[in-house]
Amino acid sequence: MQEYKQTFGLRFAVSGRTRRKYRKSYRRRLEEEGRRWTRKRVVKEIRRASRQRRPLSYKRAVQADPHLVSAGTRLFGSWRAAVEAAGISYDSVRIPRFWDSDRIIGWIKDRHRLGAPVNAKAAHRQGVYAAACRRFESWDAALVAAGVDPRDVRRDVKFSEEEVIAWVRNRLGAGKSLRKGDVLREYPRIVHAVRNQFGMGWSDALRKWGFGYEYKVAWSKALIREKIGERVRRGRSLKYSVVRKEDEKLVSAAGKHFRMGWKELIQKLGYEYPR
């Protein structure tokens, strides 16, 4: 070895046998630490992912665990072969390429129920938009077939002034609040349409259309006692979490005017605080 280094002018040199020993030792260490991918380990990880109900289709698996997919493809020749080596039918886990009407409607209903976006952009990303347009002629028609109002999922909804007035009238007739904060929480597109399309504030629009609008409640200790008593007469809960959800301004005003906690205030007013 010394002669070899002198001949080629090398300071360090390692024989092939030593390199093989180093490589073997390195692989053994990686295996002990769980960092070396083998066919056995790939099969084990795929089965674990299946038990945990993680996606095993190529497109979703490569996003969830790219190292596993890379190792499976390298060691088995393809990801499909790796999944089937784990005893799992690949056809049962792959994303369907063909969308029939029932599958499209089911996709829309499932996502809508979970609160996930079902607008055209989301459908494009999932590969269902083109199929829906072929089956239903348009994405809006597919939404209607699934029982979803296209206006509820579209981000750039346009309202006419007559539609907004009719919506406000119906809400008022149902005894619901017309306060901007309440409407924003329940149907923000209406408030945004008034501002962006008509160039008016919410209160200005209501005044223009002839609807009464209460700007601000003049809270006082007497009014707070009256509101709490009214809840008791109606059989409504006085628990902090419930009242805060139903009438946040009452809780806030009570804290400012009485300078004590909600539970302490209820007990001071002579009511039993619910457990």
Steps between C-alpha positions, in 0.01 A plus 500: 500500500790732584652437158165570334474838671855596403444397139190717456596774745215436743495587868213260577385182328254225593491153351186357345470250783510779760243703308267201497542463876424871553192475277374191681554661840326820385197306372482302824501821701227654282293185538535506879392866504206432266646724229571239234223395266466131426221309329394367839485847653306643203235226532480559875451877457235455231303263724529746788373783278207279396410426865513872577277567196755725335468548121690245293425623149821620335394866475398527866767269644781696336369815672461328838826297504726560196787294647284190529369537145852558365635192680205284393538603136875439505488161672188355335512668160175695549284631783214274393725194534611615847139540619400161363809342660349612832188297418284800407314528172617819334165541322335539840718798598564690178315819413229414247572625151142473385230708664138398455206713615462324838870534580502871410193569716649299787826696476314833517281392793791359702715811461210737562407313819859528625515871417761453226479724190292366211537793263627456144863563599496221759329267251772575243770405751332167574442416134122486532407826328535379139309179574220696667470733201472197270238330716298804611589758232635746762650504849203697635265229371707236683478703823122531464474123439688447828264736684751782537419859407774628263481843666606345831828372359593768248748758625411780261121502549316791339175620656251746360364770731154339486644165612677657798187692604293181476759315709494771769119501502489123544754513780309773677177303459667199664581715802876486448747777574605747230813602684803497274698269728218244517448505123874473437521188715207329325509627141803722433446512121198728545700759696790477255265544204351816654847646548668384178211518252295790633778699667309545826549409861259249653318755718475752214349235273239399758402863554471558127274197459278605790603242759553610857852454628605511864851638507600441858330383817539745789602238755438570867482289814121514488489380139744218575282384794197516273669295226612234748152488655350462153723198435382343825132560412551339161674201653834577331824385656711741705819302451785723385590301187137488385426869560828606338411302189144637481551858621865593519426870548298429815794315657745772397278779635446312828875476555552872431214629716515262798876440507465134598488158343184371330442221754543740792255745341233234448527392862494863621175558308347208689504237225643152527798452268462179296762230538 
